[in-house]
Amino acid sequence: MTDPTISERYADFAAALRFDDIPASLVEKAKLHILDTIGVALAASQTDFAVRSLAAFRRLDGGDGSVAFGQSETLGLRDAAVFNAGLANTLDYDDTFTPTLNHISGGAVPMLLALGAREGAAGRDLLTAYVIAMEIGARTGLGVGGKAFMQRGYAPSGLLNGFGAALAACKLLGANRDAMVGAQGIALTMMSGSLEGIKEGAWGKRYNAGLSAAAGLTSAAMAAEGVKGTRRPFEGGHGLFAMLFGSEADVDWAAMTKGLGRDWEFGVVAIKPFPLVHHAHSIVDCAIRLNTEDGVRPADVDEITVLVNDRQVPLLCEPDEERRHPPNEHAGIFSIYHLTATALARGRMTLAECTADALDDPKIRALRERIRYDLDPDSLFPQYFSGGLRVRLRDGREIARYEPYHLGSEKRPLPADVVLGKFRQNAGGVYDANRADAIAEAVMALDATGTPDAVTALLGAS
């Protein structure tokens, strides 16, 4: 008898999981992550990206019936999942599984809300499916780590999340264990996702998580109808890892299933306190505190040295000209020079700081030129986005701040009231306070009387 494949183990986990098997703390965490994802999508729902994306999907005429967040129009099920997921990643404010640098909720939440609403699912069924998507989405990259994918230019959110999305969709569709195995095999051929657009501030990256979720949804529907998929999408000679890294790829197969159903990787997924690339959160946190606690202002600074891991340099620091002088707002949230200067100059980092206004601020522009980077010997990356600053002031004083664990991680979790406050702020640009509170109440009731339909009914136009 041969050992079960990884896709079979994942299917066994998903088929067997019941709501009552999920620890109560993870249920509460799941509701907060769903609410947070809805909020960051709503915050982007009135942007030019939203307008143009909606027009593109209507041109394709893929149907209607599923809510497009913040819009008067509806879209077909798959198109709504991709559109809403694109909104969730637009501001880079969605949660992150740090060990593999993967954004999972941005794709899973819109897809499962749309499918759950259409299928008339109970709130507990939605939460169970969501935990499956998060747990498998987290685990699929553990074989090699997010660094390996990103070094080849792949976005983990586009390349990895279709497997968990397929299992979660199968769960809501009532598909059996064998269909769950096949759905992962079908998903293998549908996923990709490039990071190239980050350098230019291009928009294609924003679709990665949604396209991955749509691949999972499509695969689940196909498998439920008997379409056959490979049972070895991971270990196969042309499976995920061999296809990307060659037949001799060094894969930690055990890490992908170790403690499955007992040790919850979802517990590590972090909600972002700042609307920017997660890698820079500890550095931004330190820069804010230099302003608010140490009273440092841009005019006081002779030089700032930011501490980063060597694997973060290509994303945050190099090439120097592109990072030091970002051409647009989206490029700005990937520039350690701009983010550090903005956080120190303004003493905060909200959506208002991630705009062209900050890019053009003379004080921020001047301070960017006095910032350099050095490698951090104490970094805990990629498990945590460690980081800090060394500041030399013009009066000769030196100040240093450092954070080994980023805000939002399980070491420094955001309290529920902070997550709710973030949601209300994000939703406030679209809905009044009563509507925002109703959405929050509907999501937080999913483990009791709430339903996906009750949530999505509140997410159309204001």
ABEGO torsion letter per residue (X at the ends): XBBBBAAAAAAAAAAABBAAABBAAAAAAAAAAAAAAAAAAAAAAABAAAAAAAAAAAAAGAEBGBBBBGBABBBBAAAAAAAAAAAAAAAGABBBBAAAGBBAAAAAAAAAAAAAAAAGBBAAAAAAAAAAAAAAAAAAAAAAEAAAAAAAGBBAAAAAAAAAAAAAAAAAAGBBAAAAAAAAAAAAAABBEBAAAAAAGBAAAAAAAAAAAAAAAAAAAAAAAGBBBBABAAABAABAAAAAAEAABBBBAAAAABGBGABBAAAABBBBABBBBAAAAAAAAAAAAAAAAAGBBAAABABBBBBBBAAAAAAAAOBAAAAABBABAAAAAABAAAAAAAAAAAGBBBAAABBAAAAABAAAAAAAAABBBBBBAABAOAABBBEBBBBBBAAGBBBBBBBABBBGBAABBBBAAAAAAAAAAAAAAABBAAAAAAAAAAAAAAABABBAAAAAAAABBX
